[in-house]
Amino acid sequence: YKGILADGTTVAVKDLNLLFEGASKSFDIECTVMRQIRHQNFIKVITSCSSRDFKVLVLQFMPLGGLEVYLHSDGHHLNLVQRLDIMIDVACALEYLHHGYSETIVHCDLKPSNVLLDENMTAYVR
């Protein structure tokens, strides 16, 4: 979902489907890890909200959406330079996870829909 904070900041709101087994524990782990990551190519967590029945992450908003739209639709086109820049951004993010953080972190769900683009076509991993 898209939301607007009291200060006018546009944010993305990611809700968790609690029907999946282990979803609550997965949410807690994701929150902990995402809050500790400090890299320019990772989506920033602004805050989270959690109760027994409801869990959401409030994230930095990416106005151009997910990379999958640019790879799998006829209406969008990425030129060679844009493709290379996106690959470099994602590679830098993964290099940080694997070697630049205090512990090695494996993303486990890297796919085009988890690579988001800002207004400058900079790629961010979610």
C-alpha positions in Angstrom: 0.0 0.0 0.0 1.0 3.6 -0.4 0.6 6.0 2.5 1.4 9.5 3.6 2.9 10.3 7.0 1.8 13.4 9.1 4.9 15.3 7.8 3.9 14.7 4.2 6.4 11.9 3.5 5.1 9.3 1.1 5.7 5.7 2.3 5.1 2.1 1.3 3.1 0.0 3.8 3.8 -3.7 3.6 1.3 -5.9 5.5 2.0 -9.4 6.5 -0.4 -12.3 5.8 -0.7 -13.9 9.2 -2.4 -17.0 7.8 0.9 -18.6 6.8 2.6 -20.8 9.5 5.5 -19.0 11.0 4.5 -15.6 9.6 4.8 -13.8 12.9 8.3 -15.1 13.6 9.3 -14.3 10.0 8.0 -10.8 10.4 10.0 -10.3 13.6 13.2 -11.5 11.9 12.7 -9.4 8.8 12.1 -6.3 11.0 15.2 -6.9 13.0 17.5 -7.5 10.0 16.1 -4.7 7.9 16.5 -2.1 10.7 20.1 -3.0 11.1 21.1 -2.8 7.4 22.7 0.5 6.5 23.4 0.5 2.7 22.3 2.9 0.0 20.8 0.1 -2.1 18.5 -1.3 0.5 14.9 -0.1 1.2 14.9 1.7 4.5 12.5 0.7 7.3 10.8 3.8 8.7 8.9 2.0 11.4 6.8 -1.1 12.0 3.5 -1.8 13.7 2.8 -5.1 15.3 0.0 -6.7 17.4 -1.3 -10.2 17.7 -3.6 -9.8 14.7 -1.9 -7.2 12.6 1.7 -6.6 11.4 3.0 -4.0 9.0 6.3 -2.5 7.9 6.4 1.2 6.9 9.1 1.5 4.2 10.8 4.1 2.0 8.6 4.6 -1.0 9.9 3.8 -4.5 7.9 5.8 -7.1 8.9 3.7 -10.1 7.9 0.4 -8.5 9.4 -3.0 -9.1 11.9 -4.1 -11.7 9.5 -6.8 -12.9 7.3 -4.2 -14.6 10.3 -3.0 -16.7 11.3 -6.6 -17.6 7.9 -8.1 -18.3 5.7 -5.4 -19.9 5.6 -3.9 -23.4 5.1 -0.3 -22.1 8.4 0.0 -20.4 11.9 -0.2 -21.8 15.3 -0.2 -20.1 18.3 0.8 -22.2 21.7 -0.8 -21.8 23.1 1.8 -19.4 20.0 1.5 -17.1 20.3 -2.3 -17.1 23.9 -2.1 -16.1 23.3 0.5 -13.4 20.5 -1.7 -11.9 22.8 -4.8 -12.0 25.6 -2.8 -10.2 23.2 -1.5 -7.6 21.9 -5.0 -6.8 25.4 -6.5 -6.8 26.6 -3.8 -4.4 23.6 -4.5 -2.1 24.3 -8.3 -2.1 28.1 -7.7 -1.6 27.2 -5.8 1.5 25.0 -8.6 2.8 27.6 -11.2 2.2 30.8 -9.4 3.1 30.1 -5.9 4.5 27.8 -6.7 7.4 28.9 -8.1 10.8 27.4 -11.5 9.9 26.7 -13.0 6.5 23.1 -12.6 5.5 21.6 -14.6 2.6 18.6 -12.7 1.0 16.8 -15.9 0.0 14.1 -14.1 -2.1 16.0 -12.0 -4.7 13.7 -11.5 -7.7 12.6 -8.6 -9.9 9.6 -7.8 -7.7 12.0 -7.3 -4.7 14.1 -4.9 -6.6 12.5 -1.4 -6.5 13.4 1.7 -8.4 13.4 5.3 -7.2 12.8 8.4 -9.4 16.4 8.3 -10.7 16.2 4.6 -11.6 18.5 3.7 -8.7 17.8 0.1 -7.6 17.0 -0.8 -4.0 16.7 -4.4 -2.7 13.7 -5.2 -0.5 
